[in-house]
């Protein structure tokens, strides 16, 4: 009888252990907005290559293909989408009315520009800026995004019987045009170990020792802090204005919080080697979401 009871107790313990082991295979402490809620383990596609979910049933389908909207693809995360479009992932979640920012589905349509703002509006702003700055010849002025109506140099033609109206005073350049005038500083004092290469390296790799200070390259607001973007390790993203973001990757210690305002030269992290093979800072400057060569904006040294 004692032997039977022992066997029953042992079997009960073994079953409990198996259940716990099965539960432990799924982490409950995942990085925010890292995972997508798809029925095919994150791929969002069936084995025959068709979508696992009918896109017409997903939120935002009616906006698919419209300017200012983005259709989620396999492998996307809100963090990466935000980085590519120069926006905070929290803003995208809010603009898109996401109930759970941790779950986005392949085929879902997200708003990636503020409500009331479209590529067409940006093109109009750009046209006004180009008109007012026509004599300046500044090559770094904002340009319309692909797909937006091309700015025209002429205005509607007046009737031949009417005198041509006197030219109006050139309007002041809108705020977005001045966003190119950034005063960035180097975010770390170490040696440059890898330069910008649009195909292989989207920024600068700066060497150093573990614990070396990482500085904000310009005034801005912290829009991301965490390790939810594969290949970047412990990452900080700052938004400086409507045009520029900067990213600071592989840190060992993060010293700021999301939505915090920081000043140029403020220590925001300590250099490390998370998700990379050596101690370094990977630093990116992104203009309207596109990686640009930091040498165009950093002072010579």
Secondary structure, DSSP 8 states (H G I E B T S, - for coil): -HHHHHHHHHHHHHHHHHHHHHHHTS-S---TT-----TTTT--B-TTSSBSS-GGGSTTGGGTTSTTEEE--TT--HHHHHHHHT--HHHHHHHTT-S-TT---TT-EEE-S-TT--HHHHHHHHHHHHHHTTTT--TTS----TTS----S------TTS------------GGGGGG------S--S-EEE--BTTTBSSEEEE--TT-EEE-SSSEEEEEEES-STTS-EEEEEE-SSSEEEEEEEESEE---TT-EE-TT-EEEE-B-TTSSSSEEEEEEEETTEEE-GGGTS---
